[in-house]
Amino acid sequence: MFDNIIDQNLLTSKGEKNQFAYYLGPDTGAITFGGADMKYKKYIDDEFAFSPISDDNYWTINLRTVYK
């Protein structure tokens, strides 16, 4: 699906980036296309972590750690 979005320039034609972000919280989750939704930052100075994909076919990323 995201490959089709990129191929059709659906995000870049609206000034957005070819990125998606996801948030997994204790009670909810969200996915944002075109960048990241800043309302999910816990602290204003927190940095987002960008991860390159490790498998183009399944949008797989490698995790180093998981925080509780």
C-alpha positions, 0 to 999 in steps of 0.5 A: 500500500505505501509503495503505491502512495509513493509511486503516485506521489500522493504525499509529495504532491501535497508537500508531505514527505514519503514517510510514515510514523506509528505510535503504540501507547498503553491504550491506543495506537496511531499511524500517520502518513507524510511525517509524524504527529507531534501530539504523540511526543511525551516531552517537547525535547524528545527526538523521534527514532527513524529506522531504515527498513531491512526488508523491502517486501514487508517494511520490516525494521530491526529493533534494538530494544523495547522500552516499557 
